[in-house]
Amino acid sequence: MKTIAGNSYLKKEKDNVFLDLIPLNKILAKMRTPILIFLENRIRENIKMFLDVFSTIFENFNCLYSFKANYLPEICKIIKSENIGAEVVGLLELKLALNLKFPSNKIIVGGPYLPRELIKMCIENNIKEIIIYNINDIRKVDSIAKKHNHIQNLCIRINSGKYNSNLGVNFNDQNLSNLKKTIKECDNIKITTILSHYSTQMNNIELFKKNVEVIAKNLKFLSKNGINIKNMNLGGGFPEATVMNQKQLKKIALGIKSTIMEYNIHYDHIYFEPGRYFLGDAGLFIVKIIKVSDNRHVFLNIGNHICPKFAKCSLRFYNASKIDLSHNEPTSFLGIVPTDQDVLAKNYFFTQNLREGDIILVTNTGAYCLTFSNRFPYSLPKILLVKDDNFEQIFDPNIDKDFSINTII
């Protein structure tokens, strides 16, 4: 059988499409589109590939799954079973991670907003680190930690300088003075890690090197001023595994290591936060064509409300009803949100013959689609988890109503 979209768990044979070992027609005989599918074996394969590469190249390597990529409980359970830690941004994600029994010493928490309730839960559960985007938040953490007689480890998110980003601390003489004063006056915090997240969908070694350079520059600046930080976190930013194969992933990892050595950075632990790499190509929508216009504008029965541009997925489209036909005609795919802005892809080369009712595969939708989806008044899709020749429904809109994190903690 031939693979589809470079995914070994998505194949075709003659006129048939297989999701892992399950014929697509078997699923369509029981369920109507749209359906969101996750391939468990692909998730595990992506995790294994990432761990094999990075644990070989880096000493004291720590891997933390970025919950914001996909917070479905069944997906997070798979991640946990592979001995991966968790990186979460808020209270709801933290509650989910703890309920799923992620070890607290393998959870880091933080974002631009640190409400007191989130800080309190971190301290009460001995969370490994709280990520600081704003130096003034250090005092807030210290005051709560002091009430609990606890020393809380902190990670400082620094500003990467990418595209005039406003996220993280951009060190200068003024805020350095503030940091030194804060450290001196706060007895219940310890700064243990420095974090830089450069961008997303990075498939260029130079971008990863620039991220290390940002870390190196800030470590040097802080060290000169008496602040020594021993751990480094390089975030995520990796694309889907079909976009970055194992050979390219190893090249990236070696490039990161050589840049660390070039800048003479000595660390105790190094952290990476993959999300899209684990899940991006393990998810796909099964949809159908509901209208074909004369100018090859094709309407599908999903849209940006559930497959949002903001997710920045590397979308690929395949006509499962004509899976053996070549893709040679420019085609634009539109969604069902009643606005001309609901465009999924423009001038995408697709099969010449199209008709209403054709079944379409939209691949690489496993990461961030659910996170950034909105509540436009359409029925949400059913969500299936496929493994080998079995599948189970992990979300039913008629029962579960909403896959938002509020319903699963």
C-alpha positions as CSV (number, residue, x, y, z in Angstrom):
1,M,0.0,0.0,0.0
2,K,1.1,3.6,-0.7
3,T,1.2,6.2,2.0
4,I,-0.8,9.4,1.9
5,A,0.6,12.7,3.0
6,G,3.9,10.9,4.0
7,N,2.1,9.3,6.9
8,S,2.7,5.5,7.3
9,Y,-0.6,5.2,9.1
10,L,-2.6,6.7,6.3
11,K,-2.5,4.6,3.2
12,K,-4.3,3.8,0.0
13,E,-4.7,0.6,-2.0
14,K,-6.5,0.7,-5.3
15,D,-9.7,2.7,-4.5
16,N,-9.5,2.1,-0.8
17,V,-8.2,4.4,2.0
18,F,-6.9,2.9,5.3
19,L,-6.6,4.7,8.6
20,D,-4.0,2.5,10.3
21,L,-5.5,-0.9,9.6
22,I,-9.2,0.3,9.3
23,P,-10.8,0.9,5.9
24,L,-12.2,4.4,5.7
25,N,-15.5,3.0,4.4
26,K,-15.9,1.0,7.6
27,I,-16.0,4.3,9.6
28,L,-18.2,6.0,7.0
29,A,-20.7,3.2,7.2
30,K,-21.3,4.1,10.9
31,M,-20.8,7.8,11.0
32,R,-21.5,10.9,9.0
33,T,-19.0,13.6,8.2
34,P,-17.4,15.7,9.5
35,I,-15.3,13.5,11.7
36,L,-12.0,14.3,13.4
37,I,-9.7,11.3,13.6
38,F,-6.6,10.8,15.7
39,L,-4.1,8.0,14.9
40,E,-2.7,6.7,18.2
41,N,0.1,4.7,16.7
42,R,1.3,7.7,14.7
43,I,1.4,9.8,18.0
44,R,3.5,7.1,19.6
45,E,5.8,6.8,16.6
46,N,6.3,10.6,16.6
47,I,7.1,10.6,20.3
48,K,9.6,7.8,19.9
49,M,11.3,9.4,17.0
50,F,11.7,12.7,18.9
51,L,13.0,11.0,22.1
52,D,15.4,8.8,20.3
53,V,17.0,11.8,18.6
54,F,17.1,14.2,21.4
55,S,18.0,11.8,24.3
56,T,20.9,10.6,22.2
57,I,22.3,14.0,21.4
58,F,21.6,15.9,24.7
59,E,22.7,15.0,28.2
60,N,20.1,15.6,30.9
61,F,17.4,16.1,28.3
62,N,13.8,16.7,29.5
63,C,10.7,16.6,27.3
64,L,7.5,18.4,28.2
65,Y,4.4,18.2,26.1
66,S,2.8,21.5,25.3
67,F,-0.8,21.0,26.5
68,K,-2.1,23.9,24.4
69,A,-1.4,21.8,21.3
70,N,-4.3,19.4,22.2
71,Y,-5.8,19.0,25.6
72,L,-8.2,16.1,24.9
73,P,-7.9,13.8,27.9
74,E,-7.5,10.6,25.8
75,I,-4.7,12.3,23.8
76,C,-3.0,13.5,27.0
77,K,-3.2,10.0,28.5
78,I,-1.2,8.7,25.5
79,I,1.4,11.4,26.0
80,K,1.7,10.6,29.8
81,S,2.1,6.8,29.0
82,E,5.2,7.6,27.1
83,N,6.8,9.2,30.2
84,I,6.6,12.8,28.9
85,G,6.1,15.8,31.2
86,A,3.7,18.6,30.8
87,E,3.9,22.3,29.9
88,V,0.7,24.1,30.7
89,V,-0.4,27.8,30.5
90,G,-3.3,28.1,32.9
91,L,-5.4,26.8,35.7
92,L,-7.7,24.5,33.6
93,E,-4.8,22.8,31.9
94,L,-3.0,22.3,35.2
95,K,-6.1,20.7,36.8
96,L,-6.3,18.4,33.8
97,A,-2.6,17.4,34.1
98,L,-2.9,16.7,37.8
99,N,-6.2,14.7,37.3
100,L,-4.4,12.6,34.7
101,K,-1.6,11.9,37.2
102,F,1.2,13.7,35.4
103,P,4.0,13.8,38.1
104,S,4.1,17.3,39.6
105,N,7.9,17.3,39.3
106,K,7.5,17.0,35.5
107,I,5.0,19.9,35.1
108,I,5.9,23.5,34.4
109,V,3.3,26.2,34.4
110,G,3.0,29.7,33.2
111,G,2.1,32.3,30.7
112,P,1.5,36.1,30.3
113,Y,-1.2,35.8,33.0
114,L,-0.5,34.3,36.4
115,P,-3.6,34.6,38.6
116,R,-3.2,34.0,42.3
117,E,-5.3,30.9,42.2
118,L,-3.0,29.3,39.6
119,I,0.1,30.2,41.6
120,K,-1.4,28.8,44.8
121,M,-2.3,25.5,43.1
122,C,1.3,25.2,41.7
123,I,2.8,25.7,45.1
124,E,0.3,23.4,46.9
125,N,1.1,20.6,44.4
126,N,4.9,21.1,44.3
127,I,5.0,22.0,40.6
128,K,8.5,21.9,39.2
129,E,8.6,25.4,37.8
130,I,6.4,28.5,37.3
131,I,7.2,30.4,34.2
132,I,7.6,34.2,34.6
133,Y,6.8,36.5,31.7
134,N,6.8,39.7,33.9
135,I,9.4,40.3,36.6
136,N,6.8,41.9,38.8
137,D,5.1,38.5,39.0
138,I,8.0,37.2,41.0
139,R,6.9,39.0,44.1
140,K,3.4,37.6,43.7
141,V,4.8,34.1,43.6
142,D,7.1,34.8,46.6
143,S,4.3,36.1,48.8
144,I,2.2,33.0,48.2
145,A,5.1,30.6,48.6
146,K,6.0,32.3,51.9
147,K,2.5,31.6,53.3
148,H,3.1,27.9,52.4
149,N,6.6,27.8,53.7
150,H,7.7,26.7,50.2
151,I,10.7,27.5,47.9
152,Q,9.3,27.8,44.4
153,N,11.5,27.3,41.4
154,L,11.0,29.8,38.6
155,C,11.8,29.9,34.9
156,I,12.2,33.3,33.2
157,R,10.7,33.6,29.7
158,I,12.9,36.0,27.8
159,N,11.8,38.0,24.8
160,S,13.2,36.3,21.6
161,G,13.1,39.5,19.6
162,K,11.3,37.7,16.8
163,Y,9.0,40.0,14.8
164,N,8.9,42.6,17.6
165,S,7.4,40.1,20.0
166,N,6.1,41.5,23.3
167,L,6.1,38.1,25.1
168,G,8.7,37.7,27.8
169,V,11.3,39.8,29.5
170,N,13.5,42.0,27.4
171,F,16.4,42.6,29.7
172,N,17.9,46.1,30.0
173,D,19.7,48.0,32.8
174,Q,16.4,49.1,34.3
175,N,14.6,45.8,34.7
176,L,17.9,44.1,35.5
177,S,18.1,46.4,38.6
178,N,14.5,45.5,39.4
179,L,15.3,41.7,39.0
180,K,18.4,41.9,41.3
181,K,16.4,43.9,43.9
182,T,13.5,41.4,43.7
183,I,15.8,38.3,44.1
184,K,17.5,39.9,47.1
185,E,14.2,40.7,48.8
186,C,12.4,37.4,48.0
187,D,13.5,34.4,50.1
188,N,10.9,31.9,48.8
189,I,11.8,31.8,45.1
190,K,14.7,30.4,43.2
191,I,15.4,31.2,39.5
192,T,16.4,27.9,37.9
193,T,15.8,28.1,34.2
194,I,15.8,30.5,31.3
195,L,13.3,30.0,28.4
196,S,13.2,31.3,24.9
197,H,10.6,30.3,22.3
198,Y,11.5,31.7,18.9
199,S,8.7,30.9,16.5
200,T,6.4,28.2,15.3
201,Q,6.6,25.8,12.3
202,M,10.3,26.2,12.2
203,N,12.0,24.0,9.6
204,N,15.2,25.9,9.2
205,I,18.2,25.2,11.3
206,E,19.1,28.9,11.4
207,L,15.9,29.7,13.3
208,F,16.8,27.1,16.0
209,K,20.3,28.5,16.1
210,K,19.0,32.0,16.6
211,N,17.0,30.8,19.5
212,V,20.1,29.4,21.2
213,E,21.8,32.7,20.5
214,V,19.1,34.6,22.3
215,I,19.6,32.3,25.3
216,A,23.3,32.7,25.2
217,K,23.1,36.5,25.0
218,N,20.8,36.7,28.0
219,L,22.7,34.2,30.0
220,K,25.9,36.2,29.5
221,F,24.2,39.4,30.4
222,L,22.8,37.9,33.6
223,S,26.0,36.2,34.6
224,K,28.0,39.4,34.3
225,N,25.6,40.9,36.8
226,G,25.8,38.1,39.3
227,I,22.7,36.0,38.2
228,N,23.7,32.5,37.2
229,I,21.0,30.2,35.7
230,K,21.8,26.6,35.2
231,N,18.9,25.2,33.1
232,M,17.8,26.2,29.7
233,N,14.5,25.7,27.9
234,L,14.4,26.1,24.1
235,G,10.6,25.7,23.8
236,G,9.0,24.0,20.8
237,G,8.4,25.4,17.4
238,F,8.8,22.1,15.6
239,P,6.6,21.5,12.5
240,E,4.6,18.3,11.9
241,A,6.6,15.1,11.7
242,T,5.7,14.6,8.0
243,V,7.3,18.0,7.4
244,M,10.4,17.3,9.5
245,N,11.5,13.7,9.1
246,Q,13.9,11.9,11.4
247,K,16.9,12.8,9.3
248,Q,16.0,16.5,9.4
249,L,15.1,16.3,13.1
250,K,18.6,14.9,13.9
251,K,20.2,17.7,11.8
252,I,18.3,20.3,13.8
253,A,19.2,18.7,17.1
254,L,22.9,18.5,16.1
255,G,22.8,22.2,15.0
256,I,21.3,23.2,18.3
257,K,24.0,21.3,20.2
258,S,26.8,22.8,18.1
259,T,25.5,26.3,18.7
260,I,25.4,25.6,22.4
261,M,29.0,24.5,22.3
262,E,30.0,27.4,20.1
263,Y,28.6,29.8,22.8
264,N,30.2,27.8,25.6
265,I,26.9,27.3,27.4
266,H,27.1,24.9,30.3
267,Y,23.8,23.7,31.6
268,D,22.5,21.2,34.2
269,H,19.3,20.4,32.3
270,I,17.9,21.2,28.9
271,Y,14.2,21.3,28.1
272,F,12.2,21.1,24.9
273,E,8.4,21.5,24.6
274,P,7.1,19.7,21.4
275,G,3.4,19.8,20.8
276,R,2.7,20.0,17.0
277,Y,5.5,17.5,16.3
278,F,3.8,14.8,18.4
279,L,0.2,15.4,17.2
280,G,0.1,17.5,14.0
281,D,0.1,14.8,11.4
282,A,-1.7,12.3,13.7
283,G,-4.9,14.2,13.2
284,L,-7.1,14.5,10.1
285,F,-10.6,15.6,9.2
286,I,-12.9,13.4,7.2
287,V,-15.3,15.8,5.4
288,K,-17.4,16.0,2.2
289,I,-17.9,18.4,-0.6
290,I,-21.2,20.3,-0.3
291,K,-20.8,22.6,-3.3
292,V,-18.6,22.9,-6.4
293,S,-18.6,26.3,-8.1
294,D,-17.7,26.8,-11.8
295,N,-14.4,28.5,-10.8
296,R,-13.3,25.5,-8.8
297,H,-14.2,27.0,-5.5
298,V,-15.1,24.0,-3.4
299,F,-17.2,24.2,-0.2
300,L,-16.5,21.6,2.5
301,N,-18.7,20.9,5.5
302,I,-16.1,22.3,8.0
303,G,-14.7,25.8,8.2
304,N,-12.3,28.0,10.1
305,H,-14.5,27.7,13.2
306,I,-13.1,24.1,13.7
307,C,-10.1,24.2,11.4
308,P,-8.8,27.7,12.0
309,K,-6.0,29.6,10.2
310,F,-4.7,30.6,13.6
311,A,-3.7,27.0,14.2
312,K,-1.1,27.4,11.4
313,C,-1.5,23.8,10.3
314,S,0.2,22.5,7.1
315,L,-3.1,21.4,5.6
316,R,-3.1,18.8,2.9
317,F,-6.2,17.8,0.9
318,Y,-7.0,14.4,-0.7
319,N,-10.0,13.2,-2.6
320,A,-10.8,9.9,-0.8
321,S,-13.6,9.2,-3.4
322,K,-11.0,9.4,-6.2
323,I,-7.9,8.6,-4.3
324,D,-5.9,7.3,-7.3
325,L,-6.4,10.4,-9.5
326,S,-3.6,12.9,-9.8
327,H,-3.7,16.4,-8.3
328,N,-3.2,18.8,-11.2
329,E,-6.0,21.4,-11.1
330,P,-5.7,24.6,-8.9
331,T,-8.6,24.5,-6.5
332,S,-9.7,26.7,-3.6
333,F,-11.3,25.2,-0.5
334,L,-13.9,27.2,1.4
335,G,-15.7,26.6,4.7
336,I,-19.3,26.9,5.9
337,V,-18.9,30.0,8.1
338,P,-21.1,32.6,6.2
339,T,-18.3,34.9,5.3
340,D,-15.9,35.2,2.3
341,Q,-13.1,35.1,4.8
342,D,-13.7,31.4,5.5
343,V,-11.0,30.1,3.1
344,L,-9.1,26.9,4.0
345,A,-6.7,26.9,1.0
346,K,-6.3,28.8,-2.3
347,N,-5.1,27.4,-5.6
348,Y,-4.3,24.0,-4.1
349,F,-3.6,21.4,-6.8
350,F,-6.4,18.8,-6.6
351,T,-8.2,16.2,-8.7
352,Q,-9.8,17.5,-11.9
353,N,-13.1,15.7,-11.4
354,L,-15.1,17.0,-8.5
355,R,-18.7,16.5,-7.4
356,E,-20.8,17.1,-4.4
357,G,-20.6,14.3,-1.9
358,D,-17.0,13.4,-2.6
359,I,-15.2,12.5,0.6
360,I,-12.1,14.6,1.4
361,L,-9.3,14.0,3.8
362,V,-7.8,17.1,5.4
363,T,-4.6,16.1,7.0
364,N,-2.2,17.6,9.6
365,T,-5.0,18.9,11.8
366,G,-4.0,17.2,15.1
367,A,-2.5,20.2,16.8
368,Y,-4.1,23.5,17.8
369,C,-7.3,23.1,15.7
370,L,-9.4,22.3,18.8
371,T,-7.4,24.9,20.9
372,F,-8.1,27.8,18.6
373,S,-11.6,26.7,17.5
374,N,-14.6,28.9,18.2
375,R,-18.2,28.2,19.1
376,F,-19.8,29.1,15.8
377,P,-23.4,27.7,15.8
378,Y,-22.7,24.5,14.0
379,S,-22.7,21.0,15.4
380,L,-19.2,20.0,16.5
381,P,-17.6,16.9,14.9
382,K,-17.4,13.5,16.4
383,I,-13.8,12.6,17.4
384,L,-12.4,9.1,17.0
385,L,-9.2,7.5,18.2
386,V,-7.9,4.9,15.9
387,K,-5.4,2.2,16.8
388,D,-4.6,-0.9,14.6
389,D,-7.9,-2.2,13.4
390,N,-10.0,-0.7,16.2
391,F,-11.5,2.7,16.8
392,E,-13.3,4.4,19.7
393,Q,-15.3,7.6,19.9
394,I,-13.7,9.9,22.4
395,F,-16.0,12.8,21.8
396,D,-19.7,12.9,20.9
397,P,-21.2,16.3,20.5
398,N,-24.7,15.0,21.4
399,I,-23.5,13.8,24.8
400,D,-20.4,15.8,25.6
401,K,-21.8,19.1,24.1
402,D,-18.4,20.8,24.0
403,F,-14.8,19.6,24.0
404,S,-13.5,22.7,25.8
405,I,-11.4,22.0,28.8
406,N,-14.2,23.0,31.2
407,T,-16.0,19.8,30.6
408,I,-13.1,17.4,31.4
409,I,-11.8,18.4,34.8
